[in-house]
Amino acid sequence: SEIEHNSNDNQEKLLDQIEELYERSRDISYEPVTFKTPSNLVIENLLTSFANDNVRVLAVGNKPEIWKPISHEKFDAIEKVLTELLINMAKHSKAKHVVFQFKLESKNDELEIHTKDNGIGFPPNMQTRNGLTSTGIRISQIGGSISFTPNKPQGAEIIITIPIS
């Protein structure tokens, strides 16, 4: 995003940032989850990191109490899934507005995450590739489900449901 939307007067700084991202991402699957930063702020920081002058990313219901009943394992999986969804949004959707809604459904003892954007949506014959396939696997491993709403006139809608207990 920075390369795409900002003039680049400091090539060296940008190269250092790319190197740092590479080092952090290389061993991401081996990093233990730490909760030094409150979970809602981790999610907020993740979401806002994909916002720029052309894309607005909003979070609804991302309160500390949403994350209290979520285990470290599930939070780690959710964070990686949201990252993958945001990467796909940035690469493919052409969305200008993206909304993530978080809510606890006590009736079903589940965390629900709804995301909607105003981009180009999913193609009618959508083929899941590595990113979306691994997203589905991660959600499945923690007992959840993910659904993609194709054939919308505009935008994409994704619903993730994760059992709390």
Disulfide bonds with the S-S distance in Angstrom:
none
